[in-house]
Amino acid sequence: MVAFLFADTATASPGGLGFTTLTLGNVLAVVATGLLVFVSAGVIYLSTVEWRDRRRRGNPSVRS
């Protein structure tokens, strides 16, 4: 697999990464990574907002 990733580097333009084709797998990987970052940021944001709200109310206990 590593040989496949670096196979096009000899024919790549200077300064390029050597990835000349855009495959469905690459697109799906980028979309999945973007969604993972977006959802993770949302969870962190909502957790922070809830934590601040609990602190503001003066009730630090966790409710289900």
CHARMM internal coordinates of N, CA and C (Angstrom, degrees):
IC EDIT
DIST 1 N 1 CA 1.4471
DIST 1 CA 1 C 1.5269
ANGL 1 N 1 CA 1 C 110.35
DIST 1 C 2 N 1.3101
ANGL 1 CA 1 C 2 N 117.84
DIHE 1 N 1 CA 1 C 2 N -40.02
DIST 2 N 2 CA 1.4591
ANGL 1 C 2 N 2 CA 120.38
DIHE 1 CA 1 C 2 N 2 CA 179.35
DIST 2 CA 2 C 1.5173
ANGL 2 N 2 CA 2 C 110.14
DIHE 1 C 2 N 2 CA 2 C -63.51
DIST 2 C 3 N 1.3313
ANGL 2 CA 2 C 3 N 117.13
DIHE 2 N 2 CA 2 C 3 N -38.48
DIST 3 N 3 CA 1.4622
ANGL 2 C 3 N 3 CA 120.29
DIHE 2 CA 2 C 3 N 3 CA 178.20
DIST 3 CA 3 C 1.5230
ANGL 3 N 3 CA 3 C 110.35
DIHE 2 C 3 N 3 CA 3 C -62.97
DIST 3 C 4 N 1.3188
ANGL 3 CA 3 C 4 N 117.47
DIHE 3 N 3 CA 3 C 4 N -35.97
DIST 4 N 4 CA 1.4565
ANGL 3 C 4 N 4 CA 121.07
DIHE 3 CA 3 C 4 N 4 CA 177.91
DIST 4 CA 4 C 1.5253
ANGL 4 N 4 CA 4 C 111.12
DIHE 3 C 4 N 4 CA 4 C -65.42
DIST 4 C 5 N 1.3223
ANGL 4 CA 4 C 5 N 117.42
DIHE 4 N 4 CA 4 C 5 N -40.82
DIST 5 N 5 CA 1.4626
ANGL 4 C 5 N 5 CA 120.58
DIHE 4 CA 4 C 5 N 5 CA -178.46
DIST 5 CA 5 C 1.5219
ANGL 5 N 5 CA 5 C 112.03
DIHE 4 C 5 N 5 CA 5 C -65.92
DIST 5 C 6 N 1.3057
ANGL 5 CA 5 C 6 N 117.15
DIHE 5 N 5 CA 5 C 6 N -34.35
DIST 6 N 6 CA 1.4555
ANGL 5 C 6 N 6 CA 120.76
DIHE 5 CA 5 C 6 N 6 CA -177.30
DIST 6 CA 6 C 1.5233
ANGL 6 N 6 CA 6 C 112.89
DIHE 5 C 6 N 6 CA 6 C -101.04
DIST 6 C 7 N 1.3188
ANGL 6 CA 6 C 7 N 118.88
DIHE 6 N 6 CA 6 C 7 N 9.07
DIST 7 N 7 CA 1.4583
ANGL 6 C 7 N 7 CA 121.97
DIHE 6 CA 6 C 7 N 7 CA -177.36
DIST 7 CA 7 C 1.5224
ANGL 7 N 7 CA 7 C 111.65
DIHE 6 C 7 N 7 CA 7 C -68.06
DIST 7 C 8 N 1.3227
ANGL 7 CA 7 C 8 N 118.35
DIHE 7 N 7 CA 7 C 8 N -35.58
DIST 8 N 8 CA 1.4577
ANGL 7 C 8 N 8 CA 121.55
DIHE 7 CA 7 C 8 N 8 CA -176.62
DIST 8 CA 8 C 1.5212
ANGL 8 N 8 CA 8 C 113.61
DIHE 7 C 8 N 8 CA 8 C -88.42
DIST 8 C 9 N 1.3079
ANGL 8 CA 8 C 9 N 119.18
DIHE 8 N 8 CA 8 C 9 N 0.81
DIST 9 N 9 CA 1.4602
ANGL 8 C 9 N 9 CA 119.81
DIHE 8 CA 8 C 9 N 9 CA -175.68
DIST 9 CA 9 C 1.5242
ANGL 9 N 9 CA 9 C 111.95
DIHE 8 C 9 N 9 CA 9 C -68.38
DIST 9 C 10 N 1.3147
ANGL 9 CA 9 C 10 N 118.78
DIHE 9 N 9 CA 9 C 10 N -26.31
DIST 10 N 10 CA 1.4601
ANGL 9 C 10 N 10 CA 120.78
DIHE 9 CA 9 C 10 N 10 CA 179.93
DIST 10 CA 10 C 1.5189
ANGL 10 N 10 CA 10 C 110.91
DIHE 9 C 10 N 10 CA 10 C -71.66
DIST 10 C 11 N 1.3298
ANGL 10 CA 10 C 11 N 117.66
DIHE 10 N 10 CA 10 C 11 N -30.86
DIST 11 N 11 CA 1.4621
ANGL 10 C 11 N 11 CA 120.58
DIHE 10 CA 10 C 11 N 11 CA -178.10
DIST 11 CA 11 C 1.5213
ANGL 11 N 11 CA 11 C 112.56
DIHE 10 C 11 N 11 CA 11 C -99.63
DIST 11 C 12 N 1.2919
ANGL 11 CA 11 C 12 N 117.40
DIHE 11 N 11 CA 11 C 12 N 0.94
DIST 12 N 12 CA 1.4648
ANGL 11 C 12 N 12 CA 120.65
DIHE 11 CA 11 C 12 N 12 CA -177.15
DIST 12 CA 12 C 1.5153
ANGL 12 N 12 CA 12 C 110.79
DIHE 11 C 12 N 12 CA 12 C -75.51
DIST 12 C 13 N 1.3058
ANGL 12 CA 12 C 13 N 115.30
DIHE 12 N 12 CA 12 C 13 N 155.67
DIST 13 N 13 CA 1.4539
ANGL 12 C 13 N 13 CA 120.06
DIHE 12 CA 12 C 13 N 13 CA 177.18
DIST 13 CA 13 C 1.5252
ANGL 13 N 13 CA 13 C 109.33
DIHE 12 C 13 N 13 CA 13 C -72.15
DIST 13 C 14 N 1.3216
ANGL 13 CA 13 C 14 N 117.04
DIHE 13 N 13 CA 13 C 14 N 152.64
DIST 14 N 14 CA 1.4658
ANGL 13 C 14 N 14 CA 119.40
DIHE 13 CA 13 C 14 N 14 CA 179.76
DIST 14 CA 14 C 1.5269
ANGL 14 N 14 CA 14 C 111.26
DIHE 13 C 14 N 14 CA 14 C -60.87
DIST 14 C 15 N 1.2966
ANGL 14 CA 14 C 15 N 115.16
DIHE 14 N 14 CA 14 C 15 N 134.66
DIST 15 N 15 CA 1.4529
ANGL 14 C 15 N 15 CA 120.85
DIHE 14 CA 14 C 15 N 15 CA -179.64
DIST 15 CA 15 C 1.5097
ANGL 15 N 15 CA 15 C 113.50
DIHE 14 C 15 N 15 CA 15 C 88.28
DIST 15 C 16 N 1.3116
ANGL 15 CA 15 C 16 N 117.98
DIHE 15 N 15 CA 15 C 16 N -9.36
DIST 16 N 16 CA 1.4580
ANGL 15 C 16 N 16 CA 121.39
DIHE 15 CA 15 C 16 N 16 CA 179.61
DIST 16 CA 16 C 1.5177
ANGL 16 N 16 CA 16 C 110.47
DIHE 15 C 16 N 16 CA 16 C -88.44
DIST 16 C 17 N 1.3090
ANGL 16 CA 16 C 17 N 115.66
DIHE 16 N 16 CA 16 C 17 N 167.36
DIST 17 N 17 CA 1.4570
ANGL 16 C 17 N 17 CA 120.52
DIHE 16 CA 16 C 17 N 17 CA -179.80
DIST 17 CA 17 C 1.5196
ANGL 17 N 17 CA 17 C 112.16
DIHE 16 C 17 N 17 CA 17 C -89.63
DIST 17 C 18 N 1.3102
ANGL 17 CA 17 C 18 N 117.53
DIHE 17 N 17 CA 17 C 18 N -10.45
DIST 18 N 18 CA 1.4452
ANGL 17 C 18 N 18 CA 120.57
DIHE 17 CA 17 C 18 N 18 CA 179.14
DIST 18 CA 18 C 1.5089
ANGL 18 N 18 CA 18 C 114.07
DIHE 17 C 18 N 18 CA 18 C 93.37
DIST 18 C 19 N 1.3144
ANGL 18 CA 18 C 19 N 118.85
DIHE 18 N 18 CA 18 C 19 N 1.42
DIST 19 N 19 CA 1.4540
ANGL 18 C 19 N 19 CA 121.39
DIHE 18 CA 18 C 19 N 19 CA 177.84
DIST 19 CA 19 C 1.5169
ANGL 19 N 19 CA 19 C 107.95
DIHE 18 C 19 N 19 CA 19 C -94.86
DIST 19 C 20 N 1.3152
ANGL 19 CA 19 C 20 N 115.89
DIHE 19 N 19 CA 19 C 20 N 100.31
DIST 20 N 20 CA 1.4544
ANGL 19 C 20 N 20 CA 119.80
DIHE 19 CA 19 C 20 N 20 CA -175.71
DIST 20 CA 20 C 1.5181
ANGL 20 N 20 CA 20 C 112.43
DIHE 19 C 20 N 20 CA 20 C -97.17
DIST 20 C 21 N 1.3273
ANGL 20 CA 20 C 21 N 118.66
DIHE 20 N 20 CA 20 C 21 N -18.92
DIST 21 N 21 CA 1.4531
ANGL 20 C 21 N 21 CA 120.61
DIHE 20 CA 20 C 21 N 21 CA -179.33
DIST 21 CA 21 C 1.5224
ANGL 21 N 21 CA 21 C 110.02
DIHE 20 C 21 N 21 CA 21 C -111.71
DIST 21 C 22 N 1.2962
ANGL 21 CA 21 C 22 N 114.43
DIHE 21 N 21 CA 21 C 22 N 144.65
DIST 22 N 22 CA 1.4603
ANGL 21 C 22 N 22 CA 121.17
DIHE 21 CA 21 C 22 N 22 CA 178.50
DIST 22 CA 22 C 1.5229
ANGL 22 N 22 CA 22 C 107.30
DIHE 21 C 22 N 22 CA 22 C -107.49
DIST 22 C 23 N 1.3195
ANGL 22 CA 22 C 23 N 116.24
DIHE 22 N 22 CA 22 C 23 N 108.53
DIST 23 N 23 CA 1.4579
ANGL 22 C 23 N 23 CA 120.08
DIHE 22 CA 22 C 23 N 23 CA -177.53
DIST 23 CA 23 C 1.5197
ANGL 23 N 23 CA 23 C 110.44
DIHE 22 C 23 N 23 CA 23 C -99.34
DIST 23 C 24 N 1.3145
ANGL 23 CA 23 C 24 N 115.18
DIHE 23 N 23 CA 23 C 24 N 164.23
DIST 24 N 24 CA 1.4603
ANGL 23 C 24 N 24 CA 120.63
DIHE 23 CA 23 C 24 N 24 CA 178.32
DIST 24 CA 24 C 1.5181
ANGL 24 N 24 CA 24 C 110.89
DIHE 23 C 24 N 24 CA 24 C -61.53
DIST 24 C 25 N 1.3157
ANGL 24 CA 24 C 25 N 116.99
DIHE 24 N 24 CA 24 C 25 N -36.91
DIST 25 N 25 CA 1.4638
ANGL 24 C 25 N 25 CA 120.73
DIHE 24 CA 24 C 25 N 25 CA 178.66
DIST 25 CA 25 C 1.5167
ANGL 25 N 25 CA 25 C 112.34
DIHE 24 C 25 N 25 CA 25 C -62.90
DIST 25 C 26 N 1.3454
ANGL 25 CA 25 C 26 N 116.43
DIHE 25 N 25 CA 25 C 26 N -40.78
DIST 26 N 26 CA 1.4657
ANGL 25 C 26 N 26 CA 120.09
DIHE 25 CA 25 C 26 N 26 CA 178.54
DIST 26 CA 26 C 1.5231
ANGL 26 N 26 CA 26 C 111.09
DIHE 25 C 26 N 26 CA 26 C -66.19
DIST 26 C 27 N 1.3215
ANGL 26 CA 26 C 27 N 116.38
DIHE 26 N 26 CA 26 C 27 N -41.47
DIST 27 N 27 CA 1.4658
ANGL 26 C 27 N 27 CA 120.16
DIHE 26 CA 26 C 27 N 27 CA 179.49
DIST 27 CA 27 C 1.5261
ANGL 27 N 27 CA 27 C 110.10
DIHE 26 C 27 N 27 CA 27 C -64.01
DIST 27 C 28 N 1.3279
ANGL 27 CA 27 C 28 N 116.33
DIHE 27 N 27 CA 27 C 28 N -44.96
DIST 28 N 28 CA 1.4658
ANGL 27 C 28 N 28 CA 119.37
DIHE 27 CA 27 C 28 N 28 CA 179.56
DIST 28 CA 28 C 1.5247
ANGL 28 N 28 CA 28 C 111.80
DIHE 27 C 28 N 28 CA 28 C -63.98
DIST 28 C 29 N 1.3222
ANGL 28 CA 28 C 29 N 116.92
DIHE 28 N 28 CA 28 C 29 N -36.67
DIST 29 N 29 CA 1.4616
ANGL 28 C 29 N 29 CA 119.89
DIHE 28 CA 28 C 29 N 29 CA 178.59
DIST 29 CA 29 C 1.5248
ANGL 29 N 29 CA 29 C 111.17
DIHE 28 C 29 N 29 CA 29 C -65.40
DIST 29 C 30 N 1.3243
ANGL 29 CA 29 C 30 N 117.04
DIHE 29 N 29 CA 29 C 30 N -40.91
DIST 30 N 30 CA 1.4676
ANGL 29 C 30 N 30 CA 120.57
DIHE 29 CA 29 C 30 N 30 CA 179.20
DIST 30 CA 30 C 1.5256
ANGL 30 N 30 CA 30 C 110.49
DIHE 29 C 30 N 30 CA 30 C -67.80
DIST 30 C 31 N 1.3178
ANGL 30 CA 30 C 31 N 117.00
DIHE 30 N 30 CA 30 C 31 N -42.28
DIST 31 N 31 CA 1.4709
ANGL 30 C 31 N 31 CA 120.49
DIHE 30 CA 30 C 31 N 31 CA 178.57
DIST 31 CA 31 C 1.5296
ANGL 31 N 31 CA 31 C 110.42
DIHE 30 C 31 N 31 CA 31 C -64.28
DIST 31 C 32 N 1.3271
ANGL 31 CA 31 C 32 N 117.20
DIHE 31 N 31 CA 31 C 32 N -43.45
DIST 32 N 32 CA 1.4698
ANGL 31 C 32 N 32 CA 120.36
DIHE 31 CA 31 C 32 N 32 CA 179.60
DIST 32 CA 32 C 1.5210
ANGL 32 N 32 CA 32 C 111.09
DIHE 31 C 32 N 32 CA 32 C -63.32
DIST 32 C 33 N 1.3217
ANGL 32 CA 32 C 33 N 117.00
DIHE 32 N 32 CA 32 C 33 N -40.54
DIST 33 N 33 CA 1.4632
ANGL 32 C 33 N 33 CA 120.42
DIHE 32 CA 32 C 33 N 33 CA 178.44
DIST 33 CA 33 C 1.5244
ANGL 33 N 33 CA 33 C 110.70
DIHE 32 C 33 N 33 CA 33 C -65.23
DIST 33 C 34 N 1.3168
ANGL 33 CA 33 C 34 N 116.56
DIHE 33 N 33 CA 33 C 34 N -42.31
DIST 34 N 34 CA 1.4638
ANGL 33 C 34 N 34 CA 120.41
DIHE 33 CA 33 C 34 N 34 CA 177.66
DIST 34 CA 34 C 1.5193
ANGL 34 N 34 CA 34 C 112.22
DIHE 33 C 34 N 34 CA 34 C -61.79
DIST 34 C 35 N 1.3270
ANGL 34 CA 34 C 35 N 116.28
DIHE 34 N 34 CA 34 C 35 N -43.60
DIST 35 N 35 CA 1.4668
ANGL 34 C 35 N 35 CA 119.43
DIHE 34 CA 34 C 35 N 35 CA 177.77
DIST 35 CA 35 C 1.5230
ANGL 35 N 35 CA 35 C 112.11
DIHE 34 C 35 N 35 CA 35 C -65.03
DIST 35 C 36 N 1.3198
ANGL 35 CA 35 C 36 N 116.61
DIHE 35 N 35 CA 35 C 36 N -38.23
DIST 36 N 36 CA 1.4634
ANGL 35 C 36 N 36 CA 120.33
DIHE 35 CA 35 C 36 N 36 CA 178.26
DIST 36 CA 36 C 1.5266
ANGL 36 N 36 CA 36 C 110.84
DIHE 35 C 36 N 36 CA 36 C -62.29
DIST 36 C 37 N 1.3180
ANGL 36 CA 36 C 37 N 116.68
DIHE 36 N 36 CA 36 C 37 N -43.69
DIST 37 N 37 CA 1.4655
ANGL 36 C 37 N 37 CA 120.57
DIHE 36 CA 36 C 37 N 37 CA 178.92
DIST 37 CA 37 C 1.5358
ANGL 37 N 37 CA 37 C 110.10
DIHE 36 C 37 N 37 CA 37 C -65.88
DIST 37 C 38 N 1.3222
ANGL 37 CA 37 C 38 N 117.09
DIHE 37 N 37 CA 37 C 38 N -42.67
DIST 38 N 38 CA 1.4623
ANGL 37 C 38 N 38 CA 121.33
DIHE 37 CA 37 C 38 N 38 CA -179.20
DIST 38 CA 38 C 1.5279
ANGL 38 N 38 CA 38 C 111.59
DIHE 37 C 38 N 38 CA 38 C -62.84
DIST 38 C 39 N 1.3192
ANGL 38 CA 38 C 39 N 117.50
DIHE 38 N 38 CA 38 C 39 N -47.44
DIST 39 N 39 CA 1.4623
ANGL 38 C 39 N 39 CA 121.34
DIHE 38 CA 38 C 39 N 39 CA -179.60
DIST 39 CA 39 C 1.5250
ANGL 39 N 39 CA 39 C 110.89
DIHE 38 C 39 N 39 CA 39 C -66.85
DIST 39 C 40 N 1.3292
ANGL 39 CA 39 C 40 N 117.40
DIHE 39 N 39 CA 39 C 40 N -40.63
DIST 40 N 40 CA 1.4683
ANGL 39 C 40 N 40 CA 120.20
DIHE 39 CA 39 C 40 N 40 CA 178.40
DIST 40 CA 40 C 1.5227
ANGL 40 N 40 CA 40 C 111.07
DIHE 39 C 40 N 40 CA 40 C -62.69
DIST 40 C 41 N 1.3253
ANGL 40 CA 40 C 41 N 116.88
DIHE 40 N 40 CA 40 C 41 N -42.89
DIST 41 N 41 CA 1.4675
ANGL 40 C 41 N 41 CA 120.03
DIHE 40 CA 40 C 41 N 41 CA 178.12
DIST 41 CA 41 C 1.5299
ANGL 41 N 41 CA 41 C 110.70
DIHE 40 C 41 N 41 CA 41 C -63.59
DIST 41 C 42 N 1.3264
ANGL 41 CA 41 C 42 N 117.25
DIHE 41 N 41 CA 41 C 42 N -38.57
DIST 42 N 42 CA 1.4591
ANGL 41 C 42 N 42 CA 120.64
DIHE 41 CA 41 C 42 N 42 CA 177.93
DIST 42 CA 42 C 1.5148
ANGL 42 N 42 CA 42 C 112.64
DIHE 41 C 42 N 42 CA 42 C -64.35
DIST 42 C 43 N 1.3236
ANGL 42 CA 42 C 43 N 116.99
DIHE 42 N 42 CA 42 C 43 N -42.06
DIST 43 N 43 CA 1.4637
ANGL 42 C 43 N 43 CA 120.80
DIHE 42 CA 42 C 43 N 43 CA 178.52
DIST 43 CA 43 C 1.5227
ANGL 43 N 43 CA 43 C 110.58
DIHE 42 C 43 N 43 CA 43 C -64.63
DIST 43 C 44 N 1.3212
ANGL 43 CA 43 C 44 N 117.04
DIHE 43 N 43 CA 43 C 44 N -42.89
DIST 44 N 44 CA 1.4740
ANGL 43 C 44 N 44 CA 120.57
DIHE 43 CA 43 C 44 N 44 CA 178.41
DIST 44 CA 44 C 1.5234
ANGL 44 N 44 CA 44 C 109.97
DIHE 43 C 44 N 44 CA 44 C -62.93
DIST 44 C 45 N 1.3379
ANGL 44 CA 44 C 45 N 117.31
DIHE 44 N 44 CA 44 C 45 N -43.39
DIST 45 N 45 CA 1.4600
ANGL 44 C 45 N 45 CA 120.76
DIHE 44 CA 44 C 45 N 45 CA 179.61
DIST 45 CA 45 C 1.5276
ANGL 45 N 45 CA 45 C 111.33
DIHE 44 C 45 N 45 CA 45 C -61.99
DIST 45 C 46 N 1.3314
ANGL 45 CA 45 C 46 N 116.92
DIHE 45 N 45 CA 45 C 46 N -48.94
DIST 46 N 46 CA 1.4633
ANGL 45 C 46 N 46 CA 119.36
DIHE 45 CA 45 C 46 N 46 CA -178.48
DIST 46 CA 46 C 1.5266
ANGL 46 N 46 CA 46 C 112.07
DIHE 45 C 46 N 46 CA 46 C -65.58
DIST 46 C 47 N 1.3141
ANGL 46 CA 46 C 47 N 117.69
DIHE 46 N 46 CA 46 C 47 N -35.98
DIST 47 N 47 CA 1.4659
ANGL 46 C 47 N 47 CA 120.61
DIHE 46 CA 46 C 47 N 47 CA 177.02
DIST 47 CA 47 C 1.5214
ANGL 47 N 47 CA 47 C 110.78
DIHE 46 C 47 N 47 CA 47 C -64.69
DIST 47 C 48 N 1.3128
ANGL 47 CA 47 C 48 N 116.34
DIHE 47 N 47 CA 47 C 48 N -41.14
DIST 48 N 48 CA 1.4660
ANGL 47 C 48 N 48 CA 120.77
DIHE 47 CA 47 C 48 N 48 CA 179.13
DIST 48 CA 48 C 1.5245
ANGL 48 N 48 CA 48 C 110.85
DIHE 47 C 48 N 48 CA 48 C -65.64
DIST 48 C 49 N 1.3188
ANGL 48 CA 48 C 49 N 117.12
DIHE 48 N 48 CA 48 C 49 N -42.85
DIST 49 N 49 CA 1.4671
ANGL 48 C 49 N 49 CA 120.68
DIHE 48 CA 48 C 49 N 49 CA 179.51
DIST 49 CA 49 C 1.5226
ANGL 49 N 49 CA 49 C 110.46
DIHE 48 C 49 N 49 CA 49 C -63.04
DIST 49 C 50 N 1.3338
ANGL 49 CA 49 C 50 N 116.80
DIHE 49 N 49 CA 49 C 50 N -43.15
DIST 50 N 50 CA 1.4609
ANGL 49 C 50 N 50 CA 119.76
DIHE 49 CA 49 C 50 N 50 CA 178.97
DIST 50 CA 50 C 1.5212
ANGL 50 N 50 CA 50 C 111.40
DIHE 49 C 50 N 50 CA 50 C -64.40
DIST 50 C 51 N 1.3250
ANGL 50 CA 50 C 51 N 117.10
DIHE 50 N 50 CA 50 C 51 N -40.55
DIST 51 N 51 CA 1.4573
ANGL 50 C 51 N 51 CA 121.50
DIHE 50 CA 50 C 51 N 51 CA 179.73
DIST 51 CA 51 C 1.5358
ANGL 51 N 51 CA 51 C 110.56
DIHE 50 C 51 N 51 CA 51 C -63.28
DIST 51 C 52 N 1.3353
ANGL 51 CA 51 C 52 N 116.13
DIHE 51 N 51 CA 51 C 52 N -43.78
DIST 52 N 52 CA 1.4684
ANGL 51 C 52 N 52 CA 119.27
DIHE 51 CA 51 C 52 N 52 CA 178.42
DIST 52 CA 52 C 1.5201
ANGL 52 N 52 CA 52 C 111.31
DIHE 51 C 52 N 52 CA 52 C -65.25
DIST 52 C 53 N 1.3263
ANGL 52 CA 52 C 53 N 117.14
DIHE 52 N 52 CA 52 C 53 N -38.17
DIST 53 N 53 CA 1.4608
ANGL 52 C 53 N 53 CA 120.89
DIHE 52 CA 52 C 53 N 53 CA 180.00
DIST 53 CA 53 C 1.5258
ANGL 53 N 53 CA 53 C 111.18
DIHE 52 C 53 N 53 CA 53 C -66.11
DIST 53 C 54 N 1.3350
ANGL 53 CA 53 C 54 N 116.34
DIHE 53 N 53 CA 53 C 54 N -41.82
DIST 54 N 54 CA 1.4728
ANGL 53 C 54 N 54 CA 119.62
DIHE 53 CA 53 C 54 N 54 CA 177.83
DIST 54 CA 54 C 1.5219
ANGL 54 N 54 CA 54 C 110.42
DIHE 53 C 54 N 54 CA 54 C -64.22
DIST 54 C 55 N 1.3261
ANGL 54 CA 54 C 55 N 117.18
DIHE 54 N 54 CA 54 C 55 N -39.75
DIST 55 N 55 CA 1.4713
ANGL 54 C 55 N 55 CA 120.47
DIHE 54 CA 54 C 55 N 55 CA 178.20
DIST 55 CA 55 C 1.5166
ANGL 55 N 55 CA 55 C 110.63
DIHE 54 C 55 N 55 CA 55 C -64.85
DIST 55 C 56 N 1.3319
ANGL 55 CA 55 C 56 N 117.19
DIHE 55 N 55 CA 55 C 56 N -40.44
DIST 56 N 56 CA 1.4598
ANGL 55 C 56 N 56 CA 121.48
DIHE 55 CA 55 C 56 N 56 CA -178.62
DIST 56 CA 56 C 1.5268
ANGL 56 N 56 CA 56 C 111.34
DIHE 55 C 56 N 56 CA 56 C -65.53
DIST 56 C 57 N 1.3204
ANGL 56 CA 56 C 57 N 116.78
DIHE 56 N 56 CA 56 C 57 N -37.42
DIST 57 N 57 CA 1.4677
ANGL 56 C 57 N 57 CA 120.23
DIHE 56 CA 56 C 57 N 57 CA 178.54
DIST 57 CA 57 C 1.5150
ANGL 57 N 57 CA 57 C 112.20
DIHE 56 C 57 N 57 CA 57 C -76.46
DIST 57 C 58 N 1.3163
ANGL 57 CA 57 C 58 N 118.29
DIHE 57 N 57 CA 57 C 58 N -15.14
DIST 58 N 58 CA 1.4474
ANGL 57 C 58 N 58 CA 121.60
DIHE 57 CA 57 C 58 N 58 CA 179.25
DIST 58 CA 58 C 1.5172
ANGL 58 N 58 CA 58 C 112.76
DIHE 57 C 58 N 58 CA 58 C 79.87
DIST 58 C 59 N 1.3227
ANGL 58 CA 58 C 59 N 116.94
DIHE 58 N 58 CA 58 C 59 N 23.10
DIST 59 N 59 CA 1.4555
ANGL 58 C 59 N 59 CA 121.40
DIHE 58 CA 58 C 59 N 59 CA -179.58
DIST 59 CA 59 C 1.5307
ANGL 59 N 59 CA 59 C 108.45
DIHE 58 C 59 N 59 CA 59 C -124.63
DIST 59 C 60 N 1.3247
ANGL 59 CA 59 C 60 N 117.29
DIHE 59 N 59 CA 59 C 60 N 88.83
DIST 60 N 60 CA 1.4853
ANGL 59 C 60 N 60 CA 119.39
DIHE 59 CA 59 C 60 N 60 CA -174.81
DIST 60 CA 60 C 1.5338
ANGL 60 N 60 CA 60 C 114.25
DIHE 59 C 60 N 60 CA 60 C -78.10
DIST 60 C 61 N 1.3344
ANGL 60 CA 60 C 61 N 118.30
DIHE 60 N 60 CA 60 C 61 N -2.77
DIST 61 N 61 CA 1.4592
ANGL 60 C 61 N 61 CA 119.00
DIHE 60 CA 60 C 61 N 61 CA -178.81
DIST 61 CA 61 C 1.5145
ANGL 61 N 61 CA 61 C 110.07
DIHE 60 C 61 N 61 CA 61 C -72.02
DIST 61 C 62 N 1.3208
ANGL 61 CA 61 C 62 N 114.94
DIHE 61 N 61 CA 61 C 62 N 149.55
DIST 62 N 62 CA 1.4673
ANGL 61 C 62 N 62 CA 120.72
DIHE 61 CA 61 C 62 N 62 CA -179.20
DIST 62 CA 62 C 1.5166
ANGL 62 N 62 CA 62 C 108.58
DIHE 61 C 62 N 62 CA 62 C -90.07
DIST 62 C 63 N 1.3211
ANGL 62 CA 62 C 63 N 115.95
DIHE 62 N 62 CA 62 C 63 N 131.34
DIST 63 N 63 CA 1.4605
ANGL 62 C 63 N 63 CA 121.54
DIHE 62 CA 62 C 63 N 63 CA 179.93
DIST 63 CA 63 C 1.5162
ANGL 63 N 63 CA 63 C 108.81
DIHE 62 C 63 N 63 CA 63 C -109.28
DIST 63 C 64 N 1.3348
ANGL 63 CA 63 C 64 N 115.49
DIHE 63 N 63 CA 63 C 64 N 146.57
DIST 64 N 64 CA 1.4611
ANGL 63 C 64 N 64 CA 119.99
DIHE 63 CA 63 C 64 N 64 CA 179.11
DIST 64 CA 64 C 1.5101
ANGL 64 N 64 CA 64 C 110.25
DIHE 63 C 64 N 64 CA 64 C -95.18
END
COOR INIT
IC SEED 1 N 1 CA 1 C
IC BUILD
